[in-house]
Amino acid sequence: MSVVIASTTKRVIVGLGVTGLSVARFLKREGKPFSVLDTRTEPPELAAFQNEFPTVEVLTGPLSQTSSMAALLSADELIVSPGIALATPEIQQALNQGAQAIGDIELFARYADAPIIAITGSNGKSTVTTLVGEMAKNAGLHVAVGGNIGVPALNLLADANTESPDFYVLELSSFQLETTEKLGAKVVTVLNISADHMDRYSGLPAYHAAKMRICFGAERVIANRDDPLTNPPLAEGVARYSFGLGIPDRHGVGLIEQNGEPYLAFEFTPLMPVSEMAMVGQHNVANALAALALGHAAGLDWPPMLETLKTFTGLRHRCETVARVNNTTFINDSKATNVGAALAAVNGLGNLQQPNLVVLVGGEGKGADFLPLVKALQCFAKFIVVIGGVAQPSQAALTPAEKSNGVLLQTLQKVAYPESQIAIAHSLEQAVCIGSEQAQDGDIVLLSPAAASFGWFENFMIRGDAFVDAVNALVKNNDSFSSPGEEI
């Protein structure tokens, strides 16, 4: 529903990446003036912005500089990009002076002209968001999918020349939810909660609180029965639905046994054999159940949702089968940028292939605790390849990835994981080579880093593409990468 935003309000867009540019375009369309700040000297969307807004000055560099600080302190409203924490001292000064901080999702919610289905969680967000969108399309509905995936939310809003969708389906991050006061969605879910972005949050409670903001103003909330942290107290009148890998409860989807095999089910009604799903792995069964619960709560019929599950194979870089070389399967899970995501992949594939996983792991761990992942690796991984440099105690200056990999190795040592089954690779190509050499007939070589790609690759997609390239090179010539790596 559209609302009037006072034209006299002094707005400052903080951050000129993809989100900031989408905010600028939206405010221009609505005839609202604004100014722009960015902490970087060359923001990624600066050229595009200057081409579209040649008369609007962009203040770049530290927020503490005089001109930027003056803009912040005189603002009525800060529209803060997700990558900039509200705890930033200069932002806090502006808030203490009376400014309000919102984000693009709050702005979107004020103007949304169709019901919203919103998804957050530590892992599985992109898969579930895309899957719900595909289910709605197969049901004959017009849907707009975006948010933290693909298209910025504000770009989805219909203008005078565009037909409004039947639903908006949004993936939302904790960073986006920090600046969202009331989303007011029709259906929401928090898929799961595991420690992530601990370099931004004071601890798991703060991260959890940010995630749960998705529930503010929601009509229907989907809880994960297997994760109590996703089950908030609800206001009167808010309907609760659920999903989980066990037997469903009332208004819930889950698994039951029928004819000697597991079936997706609603309450006690079997819907479809799990074996008919195109996606594989226990974690993808959970993703499918979450999507079914969301679709059901939004009013979608079962047949088009189930047909979607028979053809939807998943997203790129999410447990994506790349190739089979000498009966070894190579799987790209580069999207696993945190421990929880890697844990889901290792458990999901390990339960199918135990203990035949060769796992490629490592990168910038963002302060995460690796112990849950290491315990799963103990059960399901026959060999581990740590990607990147590793901290040595005597070294003074280390990259975040080297420090993180050092913590990972220490955690492996604590649980007595055999040192003979660990190697360090100094490139992704070398890691693929080592993985191939350690794998035997029927094994899986899994790239699931449990870490960000900072320092080596611009993002997880480029990292995943590099893995695919290395595997394809191996397919062409198994001798292309012959380095044995550095044994621990």
Buried (B, 14 or more C-beta within 10 A) or exposed (E): EEEEBEEEEBBBBBBBBBBBBBBBBBBBEBEBEBBBBBBBEEBBBBEBBBEEBEEBEBBBEEBEBEEBBEBBBEBBBBBBBBBBBBEBEBBBBBBEEEBBBBBBBBBBBBBBEBBBBBBBBBBBBBBBBBBBBBBBBBBEBEBBBBBBBBEBBBBBBBEEEEEEBBBBBBBBBBBBBBBBBEBBBBBBBBBBBBBBBBEBBEEBEBBBEBBBBBBBBBBBBBBBBBBEBBBBEBEEEBEBBBBBBEBBBEBBBBBBEBEEEBBBBBEEEBBBEBEEBEBBBBBBBBBBBBBBBBBBBBBBEBEBBBBBBEEBEBBEBBBBEBBEBEEBBBBBBBBBBBBBBBBBBBBBBBEEBEEBBBBBBBBBBBBBBBEBBBBBBBEBBBBBBBBBBBBEEEEEEBBBBBBBBBBBBEBBEEEEBEEEBBBBBBBBBBBBBBBBBBBEEEBBBBBBBBBBBBEBBEBBBBBBBBBBBBBBBBBEEBEEBEEEBBEB
